[in-house]
């Protein structure tokens, strides 16, 4: 199997996140799954975000930096989809970070069960608030289910998913799918739902 087919494209839309960007990029570079291309899409940042991205790109050849006029997160993600070279892709928000086995677990689950979609839980952290987990993080549980039975609302697996990140997608099913740049609320849910309709099996 060719390297490009196993290559995972990590798409990161970036806009004025200089305070969080180092932590985000370090978490991606620290992934146990190494066959990555990291696409950083600068959406017209006015802080030092672009400088930070360029500095990381000089240190790791897997990083590619793109700069565009400000058009919103959907347009930035779409640029990533249009330039990705991997057989799979995932989205990471620049103000967040991922665990070191994030991509490894998503990729291995998808490949092992021949799934079209691989999904994981997440932790939401807000200032002065306790961390909130999307599922029981003390348990290592997985399910393989028909995509038609998986909703972005809570389901029998105890999972809820209504965002584009926290998932691994197949390029073969995403090639002509894009985020709707005319909407600014729940664009993640619309994209995820449109992809789910195309898929047959999900690893959760």
C-alpha positions in Angstrom: 0.0 0.0 0.0 1.4 3.4 -1.0 2.6 6.0 1.4 0.1 8.6 0.2 -2.9 6.2 0.8 -1.8 5.8 4.4 -0.9 9.5 4.7 -3.2 11.4 7.1 -3.8 15.1 6.3 -4.2 17.2 9.5 -6.1 20.4 8.6 -5.8 23.3 11.1 -7.6 26.5 10.4 -5.8 29.4 12.2 -7.1 32.9 13.1 -5.5 35.0 15.9 -4.7 32.2 18.2 -1.1 33.1 19.2 -1.7 32.2 22.8 -2.8 28.6 22.0 -1.0 27.7 18.8 2.3 26.4 20.2 0.4 23.9 22.4 -1.7 22.8 19.5 1.2 22.3 17.1 3.3 20.5 19.7 0.5 18.0 20.3 0.2 17.3 16.5 4.0 16.9 16.1 4.0 14.6 19.1 1.6 12.1 17.5 2.6 8.4 17.6 1.3 8.0 14.1 4.0 9.7 12.1 2.8 9.5 8.4 1.2 13.0 8.4 1.0 16.1 6.4 0.0 19.1 8.5 -1.8 21.8 6.6 -1.9 25.1 8.5 -4.4 27.5 7.0 -4.0 31.1 8.1 -7.3 32.9 7.7 -5.9 36.5 7.7 -4.6 36.6 11.2 -3.5 40.0 12.6 -1.5 38.7 15.5 1.7 36.6 15.5 0.0 33.4 14.4 1.5 33.4 10.9 5.0 33.9 12.3 4.5 31.0 14.7 3.3 28.7 11.9 6.3 29.7 9.6 8.7 28.9 12.5 7.3 25.4 12.9 7.3 24.8 9.1 11.0 25.5 9.1 11.6 22.8 11.7 9.4 20.0 10.2 9.0 19.3 6.5 5.5 17.7 7.1 4.1 21.2 7.8 2.7 23.3 5.0 1.5 26.9 5.6 -1.1 28.6 3.5 -2.2 32.2 3.9 -5.6 33.6 2.7 -7.7 36.7 3.3 -10.1 36.4 6.2 -13.2 34.4 5.1 -14.1 32.3 8.2 -13.3 28.9 9.5 -15.3 27.1 6.8 -13.4 28.7 4.0 -10.1 27.9 5.8 -11.1 24.2 6.2 -12.2 24.1 2.5 -8.8 25.3 1.4 -7.3 22.4 3.4 -9.6 19.9 1.7 -8.6 21.3 -1.7 -4.9 20.9 -1.1 -4.8 17.7 1.0 -2.7 14.9 -0.4 -3.5 12.1 2.1 -5.9 9.2 1.8 -7.5 10.4 5.1 -8.0 13.7 6.8 -8.8 15.0 10.3 -9.5 18.5 11.6 -7.9 20.1 14.6 -8.9 23.5 16.0 -5.9 25.8 16.6 -7.2 26.7 20.1 -7.2 23.1 21.2 -4.8 20.2 21.3 -4.9 16.4 20.9 -3.6 13.4 22.8 -0.5 11.7 21.5 -2.4 8.6 20.2 -5.3 10.6 18.7 -4.6 9.8 15.1 -3.2 6.4 15.7 -6.4 5.2 17.4 -8.7 6.8 14.8 -6.6 5.4 11.9 -6.2 1.9 13.4 -9.9 1.6 14.3 -10.9 2.7 10.8 -8.5 0.3 9.1 -9.1 -2.7 11.4 -12.9 -2.7 10.9 -12.9 -1.3 7.3 -15.0 1.6 8.5 -15.7 4.8 6.6 -15.7 7.0 9.6 -13.7 6.9 12.9 -14.8 9.0 15.9 -13.4 9.7 19.4 -14.5 11.5 22.5 -13.2 14.9 23.6 -12.7 17.1 26.7 -14.1 20.6 26.8 -12.2 23.1 29.0 -13.4 26.6 29.8 -11.8 29.2 32.0 -12.7 28.7 35.7 -14.7 25.6 35.0 -14.2 21.9 35.5 -13.3 19.8 32.4 -16.2 18.2 30.7 -15.8 14.9 28.9 -18.0 13.8 26.0 -18.0 10.3 27.3 -16.8 8.2 30.2 -13.1 8.8 29.9 -12.2 6.3 32.6 -13.3 3.5 30.3 -11.7 2.3 27.1 -14.8 1.4 25.0 -15.3 1.1 21.3 -18.2 0.2 19.0 -18.5 -0.6 15.3 -22.0 0.4 14.0 -23.8 1.2 10.8 -23.5 4.9 10.0 -27.2 5.1 9.6 -27.6 4.3 13.3 -25.1 6.9 14.4 -26.5 10.4 15.1 -24.7 13.5 16.1 -27.2 13.5 19.0 -26.7 11.0 21.9 -27.0 7.4 20.7 -27.0 3.9 22.2 -23.2 4.0 22.4 -23.4 6.9 24.8 -21.6 9.2 22.4 -22.6 12.5 21.0 -20.9 14.1 18.0 -21.8 17.3 16.2 -18.4 18.7 15.2 -16.0 18.1 12.3 -13.0 17.6 14.5 -12.5 14.4 16.6 -13.0 12.3 13.6 -11.0 10.7 10.7 -12.5 10.8 7.2 -11.7 9.0 4.0 -10.6 11.1 1.1 -12.6 8.9 -1.3 -15.8 10.0 0.4 -14.8 13.6 1.0 -13.4 14.6 -2.4 -16.4 16.7 -3.5 -17.7 17.6 0.0 -17.1 21.1 1.4 -18.2 23.2 4.3 -21.0 25.7 3.5 -19.3 29.1 3.7 -22.6 31.0 3.8 -23.5 29.8 7.3 -21.7 30.6 10.5 -23.4 28.4 13.0 -23.5 24.6 13.1 -21.4 24.3 10.0 -19.7 21.4 11.6 -23.0 19.5 12.2 -24.0 20.0 8.5 -20.6 18.8 7.2 -20.5 15.8 9.5 -24.1 14.8 8.7 -23.4 15.1 4.9 -20.4 12.9 5.3 -22.3 10.4 7.5 -24.9 10.0 4.8 -22.1 8.8 2.4 -20.6 6.3 4.8 -21.7 2.8 5.7 -19.9 2.0 8.9 -18.5 4.0 11.8 -15.8 3.1 14.4 -16.7 5.0 17.6 
